């Protein structure tokens, strides 16, 4: 089994690590776009063009499924990606975990990029899935970019700024950008209020990985040998994981003993 994942940068690491944990024997193809990143400031049309190019580079390696490991790309390009690649190649998007977060019943906050915060897309998700729960949308200025660079000082500053916009009574935070899952524990520490129950965090990586297996009719096999290969594409060219990826546990997981295939 071969599963491809795509994003402009290392935000796809969370879903990639989730796939690796569920199926250590699966071959992985990671398709990034360093030439075109960041995608967030691009127009929807431009972003869709970049996403299609990155997806087609991955598709050339004949994966069984493609995960769009980026919330922004899912919002703007999922329809076009599915029109281009399905049914031959199942395409799985990444959606903020608002529904399971709202099931907890407490006030929740959605941390997302400024472009996504307040967008019709996110407002529709809140209306359809928040079930009357109080929701605060929190724009996280510069956080995704800081995570991408593994800039510790900038990460701390961006997390602190977003935490200051998060109401004290919030019991749950939805991580509405895949980059944020790489610094989830920092977010938990910044938002948790002394004397309150532990903060619940909801990312999308685990659900996306599980959905990819379901689309393929496969089961999780976490005890399988770590035999899956790893192929990295950088704007269509063969490469290696960016150095910043290895500062995160999810990136280091992919460096555990397993074959590394050099893309041609």
Residue pairs with C-beta under 8 A, 6 or more apart in sequence:
1 23
1 25
1 26
1 27
1 64
1 216
1 218
2 26
2 27
2 28
2 29
2 61
2 62
2 63
2 64
3 19
3 23
3 26
3 27
3 28
3 29
3 63
3 64
3 65
3 66
3 67
3 212
4 28
4 29
4 30
4 31
4 58
4 59
4 61
4 63
4 65
4 66
4 67
5 12
5 15
5 16
5 19
5 28
5 29
5 30
5 31
5 58
5 66
5 67
5 68
5 69
6 12
6 30
6 31
6 32
6 51
6 54
6 55
6 58
6 66
6 67
6 68
6 69
6 70
6 73
7 32
7 33
7 68
7 69
7 70
7 73
7 178
8 32
8 33
8 34
8 36
8 37
8 38
8 39
8 50
8 54
8 70
8 73
9 32
9 33
9 34
9 37
9 38
9 148
9 179
9 242
10 32
10 147
10 148
10 179
10 182
10 241
10 242
10 244
10 245
10 248
10 251
11 69
11 70
11 144
11 147
11 148
11 177
11 178
11 179
11 182
12 30
12 32
12 67
12 69
12 70
12 178
13 69
13 182
13 245
13 248
13 250
13 251
13 254
14 69
14 178
14 181
14 182
14 203
14 204
14 205
14 250
15 67
15 69
15 94
15 178
15 204
15 205
15 208
15 209
16 28
16 30
16 69
16 250
16 254
17 205
17 249
17 250
17 251
17 253
17 254
18 205
18 206
18 208
18 209
18 210
19 26
19 28
19 67
19 209
19 212
20 26
20 28
20 228
20 253
20 254
21 209
21 222
21 253
22 209
22 210
22 213
22 220
22 221
22 222
23 213
23 218
23 220
23 221
23 222
23 224
23 228
24 221
24 222
24 224
24 225
24 226
24 227
24 228
24 258
25 221
25 224
25 225
25 226
25 227
25 228
26 228
27 63
27 228
27 229
27 230
27 231
27 261
28 228
28 229
28 230
28 231
28 254
29 58
29 61
29 63
29 231
29 233
30 230
30 231
30 232
30 233
30 241
31 54
31 55
31 57
31 58
31 233
31 236
32 54
32 232
32 233
32 234
32 235
32 242
33 39
33 50
33 53
33 54
33 234
33 235
34 234
34 235
34 242
35 234
35 235
36 42
36 50
36 54
36 235
37 148
38 144
38 145
38 148
39 47
39 50
39 51
39 70
39 72
39 73
40 72
40 113
40 115
40 144
41 115
42 50
44 76
44 77
47 72
47 73
47 76
47 77
48 76
48 77
48 80
51 68
51 73
51 76
51 77
51 80
51 81
52 77
52 80
52 81
52 84
53 235
53 236
54 233
54 235
54 236
55 66
55 68
55 81
55 84
55 85
55 91
56 84
57 233
57 235
57 236
58 66
58 233
59 66
59 85
59 89
61 231
61 233
61 263
63 89
64 89
64 90
64 216
65 89
65 90
65 91
65 92
65 212
65 215
65 216
66 81
66 85
66 89
66 90
66 91
66 92
67 92
67 94
67 208
67 209
67 212
68 74
68 77
68 78
68 81
68 91
68 92
68 93
68 94
69 94
69 178
69 208
70 94
70 178
71 94
71 95
71 96
71 112
71 113
71 116
71 176
71 177
71 178
71 204
72 113
72 115
72 116
72 177
74 93
74 94
74 95
75 116
75 119
75 121
78 91
78 93
81 91
82 91
85 91
90 212
90 215
90 216
92 208
92 211
92 212
92 215
93 208
94 178
94 204
94 208
95 125
95 204
96 110
96 112
96 122
96 125
96 174
96 175
96 176
96 204
97 174
97 175
97 202
97 203
97 204
97 207
98 108
98 110
98 125
98 126
98 129
98 130
98 135
98 174
99 129
100 202
100 207
101 108
101 172
101 173
101 174
101 200
101 202
102 108
102 129
102 130
102 131
102 133
102 135
103 131
104 171
104 172
104 200
105 133
106 133
106 169
106 170
106 171
106 172
106 200
107 133
107 134
107 135
107 136
107 167
107 169
107 170
107 171
107 172
108 130
108 133
108 134
108 135
108 136
108 170
108 171
108 172
108 173
108 174
109 135
109 136
109 137
109 138
109 166
109 167
109 170
109 172
109 173
109 174
109 191
110 117
110 122
110 126
110 135
110 136
110 137
110 138
110 173
110 174
110 176
111 138
111 140
111 143
111 162
111 166
111 173
111 174
111 175
111 176
111 177
111 180
111 187
112 122
112 137
112 138
112 139
112 140
112 176
112 177
113 139
113 140
113 143
113 144
113 176
113 177
114 139
114 140
114 141
116 122
116 176
116 177
117 137
117 138
117 139
117 140
117 176
118 137
118 139
122 137
122 176
126 135
126 137
136 165
136 166
136 167
136 170
138 162
138 165
138 166
139 162
139 165
140 158
140 159
140 161
140 162
140 177
140 180
141 158
141 161
141 162
142 154
142 157
142 158
143 155
143 158
143 159
143 162
143 177
143 179
143 180
143 183
144 177
144 179
144 180
145 154
146 154
146 155
146 157
146 158
147 155
147 179
147 180
147 182
147 183
148 179
148 244
149 244
150 244
150 247
150 248
155 183
155 186
156 186
159 183
159 186
159 187
159 190
160 190
162 187
162 190
163 187
163 190
163 191
166 173
166 191
168 193
170 191
170 199
171 196
171 197
171 199
171 200
172 199
172 200
172 201
172 202
173 187
173 188
173 191
173 199
173 200
173 201
173 202
174 202
175 181
175 184
175 187
175 201
175 202
175 203
175 204
178 203
178 204
178 205
180 187
180 203
181 203
181 204
181 205
181 250
182 248
182 250
184 201
184 203
187 201
188 198
188 199
188 201
191 199
192 198
192 199
210 220
213 219
213 220
226 256
226 257
226 258
227 258
227 259
228 258
228 259
229 258
229 259
229 260
229 261
230 254
230 258
230 259
230 260
230 261
231 238
231 260
231 261
231 262
231 263
232 238
232 239
232 240
232 241
232 263
233 239
233 263
237 263
238 262
238 263
238 264
239 263
241 251
241 254
241 255
244 251
245 251
245 254
246 252
246 255
